[in-house]
C-alpha cells in the first residue's frame, strides 16, 4: 500500500573544506578593505609626491617643533589629506585581518595564529 524509498544513512555531519558561508559578508568586506588599502596607499604616495615633503633636518624630518608647526600652518589642507591617506588605510586592515582569521582558522590553525 505505502511504499517508501530507502534513504542511505549518513555517516555524520557534512564537513566542507572551505570556510562557513555565513561569513560571506565579512569576506567581501575584507576583500574590499584590501583593495581600498592598496588604492589609498598609492594615493598617499602620489599626494606626497605632489605636495612635497617638508624640508629640514634630514631624513625628511623637520628640525624642531616650531618648524613642524609652521609647515602644518602653511600647508594645512595638504597636511590633513596626507595624514588621512597615510593613517586611514591602516584602519581598513582591521577588517582584512578579521576576514583572514576566519578564513584560515579551519583550514590551518597555524597560519590563522600567525
N, C-alpha and C positions, 0 to 999 in steps of 0.2 A: 504494500500500500504506500508507505512513505519510503522513499529511497534517499539515502544520504550518501554524499560522496565522502570518501575518507580523505582527510587532510593530513599531510605529513606533519609529524611532531617537530617542533623547533628545538634545537639543542640548547639554545639560550638567547639572550637578547642580542639583537643585531648590533654589531660594532662597525663603525665606519673608520676608514683610515685617516680621514681628514677631520678638521675641527667641526664643532657643532654648528649647524646652520643658523641657530638662534643668534649667533654673533655676527651675522652678515652686515648689519648696520655699522658695527664697530670696525669691521674690516674695511668697509668702504670709507669710513671716516679716517682710518689710518692711512689708506692709500691716498686720499685727498690731502691729508696732512703732509705726507711725504712729498707729493707733487708741489704743494704750496711752499714747503720748506726749500726745495730746490729753486723755484721761481723767485721767492723773496730773497734768498741768499745771492742769487745772480743780480737781482735788482739793487741790493745793497752795494755790491761791488761796482756796478755802473754808477750809482749815486755818489759813491766816494770818489770815483774817477772823475766825475763831472764837477763836483763841488771842491775837490782837492782836500788833502789832509792839512791839518794845521801845521804851520812851520814853528820850529822851536828847538828844544834841547836835544834832538837826535832820536832816532828810532821812532819818528813821528809822534813825539810827545812834546808837550809844551813845558817851558822851563819852570813855571810855578803856577800857583792857583790863580793869581791875578791875571796872568796871560791866558789861562784857560777860560776864565770868566769873560774876558774881553773878546775872545774868539767866539764864545757862545752868544754873547750880546750882539756882535756884528753879523753873525751867521745863524740867527735864531732858527728860522724855518729849515734851513739845510741841516742844522744840527739835530733838530727834532725828527726830521724824516730819516736821517742816517741812523739815529738811535732806534727808532721804531723798526726800521728794516734790519738792523743788526740783532736787536733783542727779541722782536716778535716771532721769528721762525723757531726759536727755541721753545716757545710755549706750545707750538704745534707738535713737538717731539713727544710731549706727554701722551697725546692720543696715539701717536705712531707706536710708541713702545708698549702701551697697553694692548694694542691690537697684535703686536708681535708676540707678546707673552701668551695671550690667549691662543694664538695660532700654534705656537711651539710647545706649549705645556703638555699636550697629549702626544705629540709626535716625538719629542726629545726633551726630557726634563733638564738635561744638562745645558742645552742651548737656551732654553727658556730662562734658566737661572743666570746665565752669562748675560 
